[in-house]
Amino acid sequence: MRIARLSAVGLTAGVAITLAAAPLAASAHVSVTPSSTAAGSYSVLTFSLSHGCEESPTTSLTFDLPDGIDSVAPTVNPNWTIEKVADGDRTAQVVYTAITPLESGYRDTVELSVKLPEDAAGETLSFPVLQSCEVGETNWNQVAEEGEAEPESPAPSIVVTEATGDEHSHGAAVAGDAGTEGDEHTGHDDSATAETTAAGTGASDGVARVLGIGGLIVGVVGIVLAVTARRRPRSDA
């Protein structure tokens, strides 16, 4: 009886851990991690994806820039070519085209260096992304209304916070290659910031894998104990 109880506990624990890992592993969104959210500051937006369109490899990502973002400096990624699409005097879109289509299940990141609007504190800025694949496409452009559940294809978004008073000096540290746009506050190395944001974005993937593997191991142990308990003579119960 004791072994049977232990096996039941093992199975329950395994199922619980696996279910806890599922939301992390199944989050198939295009996510964004900003290096700064302060109004008027320069921010490096790191966009991450690890999935295709119904498992089809990704061929391009088209980012729409919201009103108030008047300039952008895309970070060069050796896996992608980059095109800026102008709308009048401002860049309205940035298109990353994969040199080799990105297979579903493999993660990559692209970065856009922007200056956040000075009068946008408290606002949510959304960056719709059209993910084109070898077969099909997914338009990540839905914005959730306040109090409603997350939509099926949410646009990557950030909430702009109050200005801190040192936006220009902060921008010098994180804007990176924004100097190509003629900004006088650039010139500092932002490689450490880029590595930190990329590592943070991948943390949930690592936790999901660890929890998922742990759940499977505990579940298997529970099954072995249950089978052993059933095979033991009744006199041992």
N, C-alpha and C positions, 0 to 999 in steps of 0.2 A: 504493500500500500504506500509506503514511504517513497519507493522509487516511482510509482505511478504519479504521486503528487508532485515530485520533482520534475518529472517529464512534462506534466501539465503546465507547471510554472515556466519551464524552459520554452515551451511552445508559445505561451502567452507573451513572454518577454520578446521572443523573436519577432512575432507579429507586430508588437507595439513599436519596436525599433524600426522595422521595415516601413510601417505606416508613417512614422515620424520623418523618415528620410524621403518618402515619396514626394511631398510638396516641393522640396528643394531640387530633387533630381528632375522633376517634371516641369520646372519653370522654363518653358520654351519661349522666352521673350527676347527682344533686343533691349538690353539694359544700358543705363548711362550712369557713370560715376564722375561727378565734378570735383575738380581740385579746389574750387572756391564757389560759394553761393552768394557772397555779399554783393549787393547792388553796386554797380560801377566798377567792379573788380574784373581782372582778367582771369579766365578760368579755362583749364584744359578739360574738355569733356571726353571721357573715355567710353566708347560704345563697344559692347561685347555681344557676341552671338556664338552659339555652338550647335545650331540646328539648320536644316534646310527647309524647303517647302515640301511637306509630306515626304521627307527623306531625300528629296532631290537636291543636288549640290547647288550652292549659292554662286551666282555669276556677278551680281552687282548690288550695291547699296546706294540708294539715292536719298540724301538727307535734305529736308526742307527746313530752312532757317526762319524762325519766327520774327515778326516785326520787332524792331528795336535792336536786333543784332545786325549792325551795319557793316561789319567786316569779320572775316574768318581766315584762319591760317591752318589748313589741313596738315597733319603730321604725315610725312612720307612713310609708307609701309612697303617693303620690298615685294610683298605678295599682291599688291594692288596698284593700278594706275589711278590717277586723280584728275578730275575735271571740275572747274568752277563754272557755274551757270549764272550769268548776270541777269538782273532785272532792273534796267535803268542804271543807276549809279551804285547799286549794292549787289553783292553776291546773294542770290536767293536759294541756290541749291549747290550741294557738293556731291559729286558722283564718284564712288569708289568702284572700280571694275576689277574683278579678280583676274590675275594673270593665268592662274590655274583654278578652275572652280573649286570652292571650298566644300569638301564632303561633309554631309550631315554627321554630327557627332564629334567634329573637330572644332576647337574653339580658336577664335581670333579676335583681335581688337583693332579699332581705328580711332584716331583722336582728332578733335577739332579744337583749336585755340580761339576763343572768342572773348569779347568784352561784354559783360552783362549790362543791360540798361541801368542807368543811374536812378531812374524813377520807378523801378519795377519791384521794390521791396514788398513782400507779401504775395506776389503774383506767381503763378505756375507757368513756366515756359515749357512748351512741348516741341519736340523735334521729330516730326513724322518721318518714318523711314519706309521706303518701298524696297522690299527685298525681292530681287528677281532671281529666279533659279533656272536650271536647264529645262525643268518642266514646271510651269506655273509660277506664281508670285504671291507674296503676302504683303499687304499694305498695313504697316503698323502705324495707324493714324487716328485711332479712336481715343477720345479723351473722356475720362470718367467724370460724371457730374457729382457734385458734393453730396455725400450720403448714399450714393449708389455703389453697387458692386463693380469690381474691375471689369472692363469690357473684354471681349474675346481677343482683340488685337490692339492692346494699349500702345500709345505712342510713348517713347522714352521722354521723361519729364523731370524737371528740377524745380524746386521752390526757391525763389530768390529771397534772401534774408536782408536784414537791415545793413546799411553801409557801416564799415568799421572805422573809416577815417584814414586807412593806410592802403586804399585800393591800388594806387599807382605803384607803391613800392612792392606790394604783393604781386601785382601783375608782372613786375620785372623778374620775379622769381619763377613764375609758372607759365608765362606766355610763350616761352620757348621760341619757335620759329616765327612768331608773329611779326618779327622784324621784316619779313618779306612784304608785309603790308605797310611798311614805313613807320612803324610805331617806335618812338624814341625810348620807350621804357623797357625794351627787350635787351638781350645781351647776356643774360645769365643762363647757366645750364639747368635744364628742367628734367634731366634724365632720371634723377632720384625720385622726383614727383611722379613721373610717368610709370616707373617701376612699382611705386607704392600703390597707385590707383589700380594698376593691372592686377597686382597681387590681391588687393582687397576684393576686386570683382570676382576673382576665381575662388575666394574662400568658401563660398556656399557650395560650389561644385565639389571641393575636397571634403567638406563635412558630409555632403550627401553620400559620397562614395564610402566613407568610413562607416557611417551609420548603416548604410545598406549592407555592406559586407558583414558588419557585426551582427545585424539581424539575421542574416542567412546562417551564420555560424551557430548562433544560439538556437535557431530553429532546428538545425540538423541535430545538434546535441539532444534537444528535447525529443525528437523523433526516435533517435537511437535508444534513449532511456525508456521510452514508451514501449518499443518493440521488445526490449530486454525484459521489462516487467511482465509483459504478457506471456513470455516464454518460460519464466521461472515457475517451478512447481507451486501449487496452491499452499503447501505447507510452509513456504518461505514468506508468505504474505504477512 
